[in-house]
Amino acid sequence: MRFVRGDEVSAGSATWWLARLLLLMTMLWAAGAAMAQQVVHPVDADSRHGGPPPIYRVIQLAPGAIAAYPAINASGQVAFTMVTGQRTAAFFYDGAAVRDIGSLGGLHVYAHDLNDAGQIAGTSLGADGIEHAFVWSAAGGMLDLQAQPGAGRSYAQAINRRGVVTGSFNDAARPFRWSRAGGMEDLGIAPGLPEPASGMALNDAGLVAGRVTLEDRYGDPYHRAFVWSRAHGMVDIDTLGSVESTPVAVGAGGEVAGNRVAVADDGGHRPFLWTRAGGMVDLGIGRGASAWVNAMTPGLHIAGGIAYADGRQRAMSWTRSGGMRELGTLGGRTSAARAVNARGQIVGFAEDRNGAMRAFVWSAGVGMRDLNRLLRDAPRGLVIDHALAINDSGAIVASSNVGLVLLRP
């Protein structure tokens, strides 16, 4: 799999994109030297799906290099971003055909999230050479969320089922909430949580989770997680006093999952779950030296990874009923989970016995399976290396040696 960013038009925007990409890639690409022993827990209540694994039909979405993680909705529609020549373009697969969603006048467009109504939230360079947050739909086209001149940069990070968007706006980077009815709403700042800040995830009730960028006494940047709601405003949720914390996903009940660094000289991430009633709870690191969250369902099934001091890495699942469990590998040294659905299916990548990276699907009833062995009428020579997204029907978006593909059960 290759993730490539196109040339950016400003040093500030390049730094923002690079930092974001490096954080994601650091969590995904740690490699190791030996096999870890699997941790056994009872089968999770939301993962009791036995029987044989499904067989998948392959649909090629686009050739080339992937520029951002794709998103898939309940209908199997996909939003994704590819490097195309000297530009970065965003695309929408409607279930039958792929279309380029266009831009706001610039060469680079990134699709960051997709809801069940087929609305895409993302960021496009404008004709003015700066980034603009947008919402796109097949019926309405691309809508600039901050169309007034001179308003500065804006980035859309997430959209919920009601079409509410969060991200950051203004050159100082302030978190926002946008809806078609209410327009752009500045979420403000709170004591100890100054600019710059950005909303990063939200649930259907409109609770926003984000992070603020601060500086330590040496001038080095670090992040601190917050939540915002209409009733309580912006609240610092790092009740554990972490050196750094970043949210990843928001549950249906307002729970927030993310990653934290506990102490400065440790450097390893630890997953957390925050609730308004219980505050931030460290989920532990299993038998490893660090662990992290990559995704969470609205029902609080978490997927991510566990890393060991000697370089070993394992895909990880966490639920309240089953706790943290390692998911194994495909016979090789390393694996990591990227996404999870409400049926308890988890996808990601793992090494096989020959050390090659292969995409996997895992469930409690079947275990980890190489997706390359579950394909029907696949093109000759196709190799699927990393499963990136999955919906509740089990459709999977993955990278391969021919570009981005959709695996439809």
N, C-alpha and C positions, 0 to 999 in steps of 0.2 A: 504494500500500500504506500502511496505517496500523497502527502499533504503539501501543497505548494501555494505560497502567497504571491500574487502579482506585485509589480512595482507600485509603491505608494507615492502619493504626491507631496507628502510632508513628513518631516522627521517625527513630529508629534504623533501623527496617525500611525506611522510605521512602528514606532515604539509600542503603542497601545496594542496593535494587532499582534506583534511579535511576542509581547509578554503574555498575552492571552493564549496564543498557540503553544508557547513553551510550557505553560502550566499544564495544559491538557496532555501534551506529548510526554512530559516528564512522568506523569502519572501512568501513562500507558506503556512505555517502552523500556522500563527497567528489565534487564535480562539476568539470567543466573547460570549456575554451574551444576546444580544437583537437584534431585527429585525431593519434594517435600512430602511428608506423611499426611494423608488426608484426615481432617478432623470430622468425626461422625456425630451428627445430631439427629434427633427425631425428624421425620418428614414434616415439612411445614404445612400448615392447614391450607394455605393458598397455593400449594404446589403438588397436590395429590392427583397427578395425571399420569397413570401408567399406560401400558400398551405400547405398540411399536411407534417409532418416531415418524413424522410425516415425510412424504416425498415432495420435492419442490420443483416447480417449473421456473426456468430462468428467463427473465426479461431484461435485456440490456437497456439501461437508461442513458448512458453517455460514455464515450471513450475519454481517455486522458487522465489528468491529475485532479484529485479532489482538493478543494480549497477550504472547506469547512465541513463539520459534521452534518449529515443529512437528517431530516425529520420525516416521519411517516405518521399519518393520522389513522383514525379508525376505519375509514373507507379504503385504505390502501393507497391514497394519494401521497406523493413524495415531493418535498422541497429539497433542493440540493444546489451546490455551488461548485463550479469547475473552472479550471484555468483554460482559457480558449485563446491561443495566440498571445497577444500582448495585453489581453483584458481578462478580468475575472467576472464570469457571468453566472446568474442564478436562474434556475429552471424549475418548472412545475410539471409533474407527471399526474395527469387527471384520471388515471386508470386505463387509458387507451392510447394516449399520445403525450409526447414531451413538448413543452413550449418554453422558449426564452421569455422571461418576464420583463425584460427591458431594463431601463435605468432612468435616473433623474438627470441624465445629461453627461455623466462621467463614464470612465472606462471600467470601473470596478464596482461590482454589486455582490453582496453576501446575503444569503437567506439563512436566518438564524433559528426560526421556529415556524411551526405550522399547526393550525388548529383543525378541529373536525369539520368546520365550515369551509375549509379550503383557503383560509386567509394566511398569508405569509407575512411575518415580521422580519425586517432586516435593515441593512444599511447600504446606501448607494452613494457613490461620489456624484456630486451635482456638476452642472456646467460651471459653477463658481470654484470648483476644485476642492471643496470640503465635503465632509461626510454628512449625510442626511438620513435620519430614521424614516422608515416607510412601512406602510401596510399595503399588500397587494392582494387582489382577488381577480378571478377570471372575468367577473362582471364589471368591476370598477376600475381595473388597472392599478397602477402604482400611485399611491397617495402619499405625498410628502407630509410628514406629521408636524413639521415646523416650517411652514412655507414662507414665513415673513423674512424679508431680506436682513442680513446682518445678525441673525440670531445665533450664529456659531455652529459648531459641530453637534451632531446628535447621533445616537446609536440605539437601535431597537434590539433588545435581547430576547424577549419572550412574549408570547401572546396566549391568552386563555380562550376557553370555548365561547365566551361572550364577546370576544374581539377586543378585550382590554389589553393594552401593551405596556411594557415597562422597559426601561433602559436608562440612558443618560443624555442630557442636553446641555447646551451652553459651553463655551470654551473652558469654563471653570469646572465643568462636569458635575451637574446636579442630577439626582435621581428624579425620574418622572413617571407618571401614570397617565396614559392616554386612552380615551374612548371617543367614539364618534359623537356621542351626545355631549360629553364634557370637554373635549379638546385636550390640549396639553396641560397637565397639572404638575407644578413643582412640588415634590414631596418634602422639600425643605431640609433643614439640618437640625441636629440635636446636640446638646452639650457633649463634647468629646467626640462628636461625629461630624467634622467639618467637610468641606469640599476637598478633593474630588470624590464623588460617589456615583454608584450606578445600581439600578435595579437589575437583577439577574434572573429571577424566576418568580412566578406567581401562581396562585391556584384560582379556581373558578369563582371563589368568593371574593377575590380581589386582594388577598393578602400578598404583599410584595416582600421578597427577600433580596437583599443586595449586600454590597460591600463598600466600605469607605477605605480610601488609601491614605495612610498616615506616614509620618516620618519618625524614626527613632532618634536618639540623641546623637547618632553619628550621621544623620541625614539619609539613612537607607530607608526605602519605602517598605511598608507592610500593610496588610489588609485586616479589616475587622468587620465581622458580619452584623447586619441589622435586619430588622423587619419593620414594615410599615403597614398600618391599617387605618381605616377611617376613624375608628374609635380611639386608638391609642397613639396615633402619629408614629414617628420614627423612634425605635427602641433598640438600644445596644443589647444583643442577645448573648454576648460572650460572657456568661456568668462564671466561667471557669478560669478567666484571666489568662487566656492563651496568648502566646507570642504573636500568632497570626490565625485568622479564621476566615473562611470563605464559604458561602452557601452554594449548594448545587441544585436542590429541588425542594418544592413545597408540597406537603400532603394535603388531602382533602379537608382535614380538620385544622389546618394552619400549622402543622408540624414542619420543621425545617431540618433537612439533612445537609451536611457539608463536611468540610475538612478543616482541621486545626493543627497547629504546631504547638506542642505543650510547653517546651522549654527551648531557649535560644540555641544551646549547644547540641541539641538532639538532631534537629533538622528533618525528622521524619514526620509524615502526616499521620493523623489519627482521625477516624470518622466520628462525627457527633450527630446527635438528634436533639433538637430543641423543641420544647412545648411551652406554652405560656404558663401552664400550671407547674411544671417541673423544672423549667430552665434548661440549660445545656447539659446533656449527659454524654460522657465519653463512651463510645461503643467498644473500645478496646482494640487490640491488634492481633488477637488470636495467639498463635505461637511465633509470630513474626516480629520484626523490628519496627515496622510501620504498616499502615493500612490506609485505604482511602475509599471514598464514595465516588462513583461515576454517574449513577442514576438511582431514582427511587420512584416507585409507583405511587399514585394517590393513596393506596392502601398501606403504604410504608414497607414494601418489600425493596430492600436496598441491594444494589449490585456494585461491585468494585474490585479491589485487589488487596492482597497481602504480600509484603516484601520481606525478605530475610536479609540479615547482615551479610551473608555470603553471596548475595546476588540472586538467590532463588525468588520466584514470584508465582503466586497462585491467584486465580480468579476467586472471588469471594461473594457470598450471599449472606444477608442478614435479615431476619424477621424477629418480631417480638416473641413469637412462639418457639422458634427454633434457634435463636441466637445467631452467632457467626459460624459459618462453615466454609471450608475450602472445597473447591469444585474439581480439583485435579487438573490434569493436562491430557493431551492426546498421545502420551508416551514420551514427551520431550521434557524440557527443563522449565518452561515458563508458560503462564497463561494470564489473561486479564479479562474481566467482564465489563462490557461497555453499556448494555441496556437490558431492561427487564420489563415484562408485561404483567398484566393482572392475573394471568393463568400460571405464573411462576416460571415461565420460560425465560432463560437468560442467554444472551449472545455475546460474543467477543472474539478473541483470538487465542490460540494455543499452539505450542510447538508439537510437531509429531515426532516419531522415533528417529527421523532423519534430521531433525533440527529445523525443518521448514515450518513457516508460520501458516496456519490454516484457520479458517473461520469455524466457530463451533456454535451449536445450540445445546443447551442443558436444561433438563427438568429433573425434579426429584425422583420421578418414577422411572426414568430412562437413563439418567446420567448424562455425561458429556459425549456428544457425537460430532464427528467431522462432517460439516455441511457438504463437502465435496463428494461424500459417499451417499448423499440423500437426494441427488439430482436426477430428474427424468429428462431424457433427450437433450442433455447439455451439449453446447458446442464443443467440438474436438479441441483439446488443449486448454480448456478453461480451468483456471485455478482460483478459487475464492479464498482470500487470505485474512479478511477481517470483517466480521459482522458488526455493523455500526448502529442499527436501530431495528426495533421490532414493535409491531402493534399487537393489540389484544387478540386479533384473529390469527396471529402467528406469521404474518408476512414480514420478511426480513430485508433490509437494505444492507448491502455489503460491497466492499471493494474487491477487485479482482485484477488479473493480469490483462483484462480487456477494458477496464474502467469500472464504473459504478453499475451494479446490477440489483434487480429486485427479485427475491426468491418468494414465489407465491405458492403456498401449500395447495 
